[in-house]
Amino acid sequence: MDNETRKAVSFESGHSRAKWVSIFLVLVVVLDLVAIVSDYMEIQLINRALRGETVTMVEATANDSRQAAIGGIYLVLFVITAILFCMWIHRAHRNLPSLGASGLKYSPGWAVGYFFIPILSIFRPFQVTTEIWKASDPTTEINESLAWKSAPTSPLIASWWVLFLVSAFLGNILFRVSLQAETLGELLTAGWLTFVLDILDIPAAILAIFLIRNIDLRQQQKHQCLTSYVTV
């Protein structure tokens, strides 16, 4: 069995992982829509209190319970989605050598690990994703293992990553503000930050879905091209 055949055989489709992470990202979007409505209701409640209107204990308790429930569900969805995403990106990068790419700068393990390393997590995952995108290009020369390096990238990656970083930055600010919020004014600020963050999460999740599905499709197409080339 020649080298190209071994590469084709060792390919493991990441389609199932891409599908599951996309499903959970859709669930995140749905929950974000619910959260936006709930955030607005909380902001209106705080504004009423600031205007001196009566806010009953029942209303305040119901608001806190509703927001806590949404936050709890979101945390569970976030953890599951993050795990699924890490599993998908590991598989996507591990497939690159079997798709004929050589000279790769990163590894499947670090493709996941860079998300958890301070400072490096700001830019390295973007570079890793760009490498996956380019090395998965089905239009590059099949018998040239370094051809992927000159393949074009996509603005989709940069758009997704910028929104991801902005959301992470606002989330960090929100965490600090929420810990210190005691007055109605501070609670209102936290409420608006939560509202904006939930809005930003929606396009970030949608772009992530498009990114994952596109990379998955590119890898499937390149694998088919490689298999056809070996067969011939």
Steps between C-alpha positions, in 0.01 A plus 500: 500500500658835396521813712197671345288192559603484866399865537159434348441198723597682821250780445222508762205719418421771752148541360326350801692723740432803280129416499475469878690817581283685245184368667612625839600836354145531366371424851729775632349745250147404606588546867665834421172619346315400816770666712472827307129523583570412863785756518271771370236411758761528774620838370143626498454378857815681618396818317167491679679481832729788401195713417367433847220269390403207720667169419355218704704222656310253283611683183861524616513133601340387175752705301796358693373144465439540127845649437668235717323220311602642163857548624516143627371352174740720303795380708413135430456569128825698488702220661353231274547717189860580595580131547341409167683784326835384642427144384414627153802726457730221621359265236508768229867573559595134541355436153732744326793260440257240362376770261851533359622803697853517637702775665225565753597743774262372768379166635151365579571515873615859492211591270290443812754597765560853372144597597596457867839673512498868609625750240544229234123440511451849356657424160621140472155332454440741211827389340419133560156538341656679204742211457212250505305706248789533256624140533144377438470687170374247243626710208871477585732271306454149634852375432663809654497472881599865556257652252253576781730772635413724205127425522273798578352548843149625576362817665262263679780396735597855595136606546428204727816552704449875549147440630629220721765727654256790547254267673774360722616853588149620586439180695805573712381856567150374582640249750692774683208745493254236623720409797512862615146606408306615807314818406216517248724695263765228510237231452367692199851514350537125549159448342591698188834320469319167519251619240775607256700182562199279425442691175866460393493128576248442222709610197809343660321163526358527148843578353644206694237272344584621149873462570464144631272389219726654234814335635316168528380530140848595375654199672236264358558639151878482526482144627284407202745666264790317660319167489415549131861596426633187673245278326601635161 
